[in-house]
Amino acid sequence: MKTNEQPSVVAGKPKRTQYSPQFKKRAKQDGVPKVAKHLGIAQAMLYNWQAKSRQTGQPFEEQKLQQAEIARLKRENARLEEEVEK
């Protein structure tokens, strides 16, 4: 069960399907091959999610949120530095 059944098109590129953390956790419980087949995705994708989670000790979704927040803060910092220079 995918969270986005119909991929949308943004700026000429199809939007990537996002899977909930529950599907990624199921891979640990039921095994990667079974879950990958159920989701219709490559096993490598699930193994990649698991590897990224092990590297940092955080779920992949949390890593992405942190990266987005860091990028936002860097943009804000650059904007404020520009304001101070004026």
N, C-alpha and C positions, 0 to 999 in steps of 0.2 A: 504494500500500500504506500504509494508515494504521496507526498504532501501536495504536489502540483501535478494533477493528472494531465492537464493541457498546457504544454510549454508555450509561453508567450514570446513574442519577438520584440526585442528592444534594440533600436538602432541597427536593424538588419541582422542581428545575431539572436539565435534562439536562447531563451533563458534556461539556465541549467536547472535541472530538477534537484530539489533539496529533500533530503531524507531526515526524518526525526531522529533524535538521539536513541529512541527506543529500538529502532532498526539496527543501529550500530551496536547496541548492547546485546541484542539478540544473537549477533554473530558469536559472541563469547559463549552464550548458553547453548545454541543449537548447532554451532559450527559454521564456519565461513562458507563452504560450498553450498550447503542447504539454503542459507539465508540469501546468498548471492543469486542463486537460481530463482528463489521466490520473488526477489526484487527485480530480477531481470537485469542485473548489473554484473560487471566483471568481478571475479574474486579479488583481483588485485586492488580494486578500489577499497574493499573492506579491509584487506591487509594493510593498505596505506593508512586508513583511519586509525587502525589499531597501533601501528608503528608510531604515528604522530602523537597519539595519546600516551604511549609508553615513554617517549622521549622527554616530555615535559611533565608528565604526571597529571595532565589536565585533559579533559575531553576536547576534541577538535573544535567544537562549537565555541567553547570558552576561549580557546586560542584565537580564533577568528575575531571574536568580540574585543579581545584585548588589543589585537593588531589594529582594528578599526578605531578604537579609542586612542591609541598612540598616534595614529595618523591624524585624527581630528585635533589632538592636542598640539601636534607639530604645526598644523596649519594655523591654529589659533595663536600659537607662540610667534610664528612668522608675521602674522597680521599685527600683533601687539608691538613687536619690534619695529615694524614699519611705521606704526603710529607714533612711537617714541622718537623716531628719527625726524619726523616732520616738525 
